[in-house]
Structure formats: C-alpha cells, structure tokens
Amino acid sequence: MRAARNWKDYEMIDTSGGEKLERWGDVILIRPDPQVIWDGVQFSPLWKKADARYLRSNKGGGEWEYFRRLPQGWEISYRLGNSSSAENRLDSQLKSLKFHIRPTGFKHTGLFPEQAVNWDYFAELIQNAGRPVKVLNLFAYTGGATLACAAAGAEVCHVDASKGMVQWARDNASLSNLSDKPVRWIVDDCEKFVQREIRRGNRYDAVIMDPPSYGRGPSGEIWKLEEKIHPLVELCAGVMSEHPLFFALNSYTTGLSPSVMEYLLGITVARKFGGRVSADEIGLPVTETGYILPCGSTALWTAE
C-alpha cells in the first residue's frame, strides 16, 4: 500500500466503531468511514475532545454535531516532497500547497489527504520530464492534484462539473500563490469536455481522473463507476499526446480492486502507448496503532 506519510497539518489519530478521529490543523473531527469495521477499542483520549462529529441519517445524508464553535473555514498546508526518503527526488524549493478546509453537508472537508502520495508522484514525474507537460485533471474537485502539477511546472486544465468546487480550487490556488500559473479552470461535464477537446485537436501529456463512485448528471442520468469507467478511460486515451507522460485513475469504490483498474489501463492506455501499468491501495497511517487505513486505490500508467 502507498501511504501519505508526510503530512504535518493533518493526522489520522485513531479509528473505531465505523468512525475515524482526525486532526485538521488545530481542529479535531470525527467522521464515518465504511472501512472501519472494528469496534469497542478507542486508543486515543482525544475522542472525548473532538470539536465536531458527522452523524449519518437513516434517511440518507446527515449533519454535523458541533461540540464547540468552529470558524467557517480554516487553512492547512502540505509541502510537496517533504519526505526524507532517498527515493524522493523532488526539488526542495517547491513551496507548500495551502488549502481552505470547511465541513460540508456530505461529511467532506474539501480535501482527500491520502491523495498527497499521488501529488508527490505527479510532481516528480513532471519535474523529471525535461520538457513542457500539459495535464488534464478531470473530476478535479478542489484542486489538490492541479496545484501539485502547476507547482511542478506543468500547464494544467482543471475540469469539474461543480461551479462551487472549481471556485474552491481557484481559491486554493490563490492561497498557495499559484494564481499566476498556466491553469485553465473549466466548469463542464468531463466526458463532454474531453469529446470536444478531441474534436478541437487539443492533446495532453498527462491525464488524472478522480471520478465519483455514484452520482447523477445534470439531466438526472445515473453515473455508476463500474459501468461508465471503461468507455471513459478509452475516450481519454484519445486525448493524449503522441508521447504522453502518465495517466492516473483513482477509485473509492471498494468493489473496484486495484487489479481491475490495472487491467483496465493495460487494455486501453498501455495497449495504445506501451509503457508500464501499476496499481495499489492508497491510505493514511493511524497514529495510535501504526497501521494504515485504506482510503481508495490508484492505477498508474507511465511511459517507459
């Protein structure tokens, strides 16, 4: 498993009873997590000092229970490549990425901290490419991968169907002093946007996809990852340049294993461009136990 071990402003403190205890800067939150199937053991005393807890409703959704008054939002930062590992070759001059954090009505906070392990990897590939790199970031949310790629010197096209999320991402770019970087901020349906880019003749050296497990389109159409992901990956292979650098596919669906995702990139991207495919779970270390909580999977295609 690939773990995001290099956070300073975020910490997975403990897990128990279907919930995770997290520190976001100075704020401690309790949020549900379906992977936490163990119960009855809470190692940290901070469970009793949490600032807020997200409670699921039997009717769907849920709400936050606040134990003290919190600011409407706050900031945390992540320094790219801050690992002391000999394998990490990122430029030490890369600045910290900064993010606005706030609890939302769907238990999220505006960031998936486990993705930091991918941010480091993308930035390293871009820095070591030795050439200009154009990145297409689809389902780009609040822009963690966009900021990492831009900070490493790439030109990025950030696409998400939610106007609010794209604005949140732009705010994060401003907070990180990256507003002057060459980033296109696009509010659009990702599939339709890629189709238009192909017709326009626009091509990208890297594609990052972080599609939802389930959702509804603007016309009420149902999106299920298992049914939609193959044709979408195949479509995105058609928007890649003649000499692409990488393709990353993220999934939070437990039924879509890393091996399935690896196979999918193999028969689409690797079949067309050669190169190498790998896939693994990504996760976050839990302070109280030393074990890693799985938070999803990433399949990666890279050019040889």
Buried (B, 14 or more C-beta within 10 A) or exposed (E): EBBBBBBEBBBBBBBBBBBBBBBBBEBBBBBBBEBBEEEEEBBBEBBEEBBBBBEEEEEEEBEBEEEEEBEEBBBBBBBBBBBEEEEBEBBEEBEBBBBBBBBEEEBBBBBBBBBBBBBBBBBBBBBEBEEEBBBBBBBBBBBBBBBBBBBBBBBBBBBBBBEEBBBBBBBBBEBBEBEEBEBEBBBBBBBEBBBEBBEEEBBBBBBBBBBBBEBEEEEEEEBEBEEBBEEBBBBBBEBBBEEBBBBBBBBBBEEBBBEBBBBBBBEBBBEBBEBEBBBBBBBBBBBBBEEBBBBBBBBBBBBE
